[in-house]
Amino acid sequence: MGREVLLIEDEENIAEAIRFILTRDGWQVVHLAEGRGAARRAAELMPAVVILDTMLPGASGLEILAEMRSNLLTAHLPVVMLTAKSQPRDREAAERAGADRFLAKPFANADILAVVRELAAGRKTGLGPSGGAAVA
């Protein structure tokens, strides 16, 4: 794994903002705008981190995450769930599905960068940015 992030986000403005933040920090960002085929693409790329929106056309983020966790190739990949839904039940669903972190939209630029750096470095536990607990 290198400095590659797989970003699965259907909102173009959010995807562009994340891409800008991460590329400025030296990351290569591969963007998918829908869920269909996303788990397969993660297995092909083997990125350092996957940023996964919860609500996507084609397949939900939770479905994609479940598929990734059931595949030996992608089961270990660090995944940040990114969502506009920030209710406790949403966090619990992400945790049950195997997300490493959960960030609610809107998020601070520094938070997304910090989470990617931490997960890429192998630190999956502790308090997540924006008060979001890590769900390792």
C-alpha positions as CSV (number, residue, x, y, z in Angstrom):
1,M,0.0,0.0,0.0
2,G,1.2,3.4,-0.9
3,R,-0.2,6.9,-0.6
4,E,-3.4,6.1,-2.5
5,V,-6.9,6.8,-1.2
6,L,-10.1,5.3,-2.8
7,L,-12.9,7.9,-2.4
8,I,-16.4,6.6,-3.0
9,E,-18.6,9.7,-2.9
10,D,-21.5,10.7,-5.2
11,E,-21.6,14.4,-4.3
12,E,-19.2,16.1,-6.7
13,N,-18.5,19.2,-4.6
14,I,-17.6,17.0,-1.6
15,A,-15.5,14.7,-3.7
16,E,-13.6,17.6,-5.2
17,A,-13.0,19.2,-1.8
18,I,-11.6,15.9,-0.4
19,R,-9.5,15.3,-3.5
20,F,-8.0,18.8,-3.2
21,I,-7.2,18.4,0.5
22,L,-5.6,15.1,0.1
23,T,-3.7,15.7,-3.1
24,R,-2.2,18.9,-1.6
25,D,-0.9,16.6,1.1
26,G,0.7,14.2,-1.4
27,W,-2.0,11.6,-1.7
28,Q,-3.2,10.1,-4.9
29,V,-7.0,10.0,-5.0
30,V,-9.1,7.6,-7.1
31,H,-12.7,8.7,-7.1
32,L,-15.8,6.6,-7.7
33,A,-19.2,8.4,-7.9
34,E,-21.4,5.3,-7.3
35,G,-21.4,2.1,-5.2
36,R,-21.7,-0.5,-8.0
37,G,-18.4,-2.3,-8.3
38,A,-16.7,-0.3,-5.5
39,A,-15.7,-3.3,-3.4
40,R,-14.1,-4.9,-6.5
41,R,-12.2,-1.7,-7.3
42,A,-10.9,-1.6,-3.7
43,A,-9.6,-5.1,-4.2
44,E,-7.9,-4.0,-7.4
45,L,-6.3,-0.9,-6.0
46,M,-5.5,-2.0,-2.4
47,P,-5.4,1.7,-1.3
48,A,-4.0,2.8,2.0
49,V,-7.4,4.1,3.0
50,V,-11.0,4.0,1.7
51,I,-13.3,6.9,2.3
52,L,-16.8,5.6,1.8
53,D,-20.1,7.6,1.7
54,T,-23.0,5.9,3.3
55,M,-25.7,6.8,0.7
56,L,-24.7,6.1,-2.8
57,P,-26.4,5.1,-6.1
58,G,-25.9,1.5,-7.1
59,A,-25.1,0.1,-3.6
60,S,-25.1,1.6,-0.1
61,G,-21.9,2.3,1.7
62,L,-22.8,-0.3,4.3
63,E,-23.3,-2.9,1.6
64,I,-19.9,-2.1,0.1
65,L,-18.3,-2.2,3.5
66,A,-19.8,-5.6,4.3
67,E,-18.6,-6.9,0.9
68,M,-15.1,-5.6,1.6
69,R,-15.0,-7.1,5.1
70,S,-16.0,-10.5,3.7
71,N,-13.2,-10.6,1.1
72,L,-9.8,-11.7,2.4
73,L,-8.1,-9.2,0.1
74,T,-9.9,-6.1,1.5
75,A,-11.0,-7.2,5.0
76,H,-8.1,-5.3,6.5
77,L,-8.3,-2.1,4.5
78,P,-9.0,1.0,6.7
79,V,-12.4,2.5,6.0
80,V,-13.8,5.9,6.9
81,M,-17.5,6.1,6.7
82,L,-18.6,9.6,5.6
83,T,-22.2,10.6,6.0
84,A,-24.7,13.4,6.4
85,K,-26.5,11.1,8.9
86,S,-25.0,11.4,12.3
87,Q,-27.5,9.7,14.6
88,P,-26.2,7.2,17.1
89,R,-27.9,4.4,15.2
90,D,-25.9,5.4,12.1
91,R,-22.6,5.2,14.0
92,E,-23.7,1.8,15.4
93,A,-24.5,0.5,11.9
94,A,-21.1,1.6,10.6
95,E,-19.4,0.0,13.6
96,R,-21.3,-3.3,13.1
97,A,-20.3,-3.2,9.4
98,G,-16.7,-2.9,10.3
99,A,-15.9,0.8,9.7
100,D,-12.7,2.1,11.3
101,R,-13.9,5.7,11.6
102,F,-17.1,7.7,11.1
103,L,-17.1,11.3,10.1
104,A,-20.3,13.3,9.7
105,K,-20.8,15.9,7.0
106,P,-20.0,18.7,7.2
107,F,-16.5,17.9,8.4
108,A,-13.4,20.1,8.9
109,N,-10.7,19.8,6.3
110,A,-8.1,19.1,9.1
111,D,-10.3,16.2,10.3
112,I,-10.4,14.3,7.0
113,L,-6.7,14.8,6.6
114,A,-5.9,13.6,10.2
115,V,-8.1,10.5,9.8
116,V,-6.5,9.5,6.6
117,R,-3.0,10.0,8.0
118,E,-3.8,8.1,11.2
119,L,-5.4,5.1,9.4
120,A,-2.7,4.9,6.8
121,A,-0.2,4.8,9.6
122,G,-2.1,1.9,11.2
123,R,-3.6,3.8,14.1
124,K,-7.2,2.6,14.2
125,T,-8.2,3.2,17.8
126,G,-8.8,6.2,20.0
127,L,-11.0,9.3,19.7
128,G,-11.8,10.2,16.1
129,P,-11.9,13.8,14.8
130,S,-15.0,16.0,15.3
131,G,-15.8,14.0,18.5
132,G,-16.4,10.9,16.4
133,A,-15.1,7.9,18.2
134,A,-13.1,5.4,16.3
135,V,-15.0,2.3,15.8
136,A,-12.2,-0.2,15.5
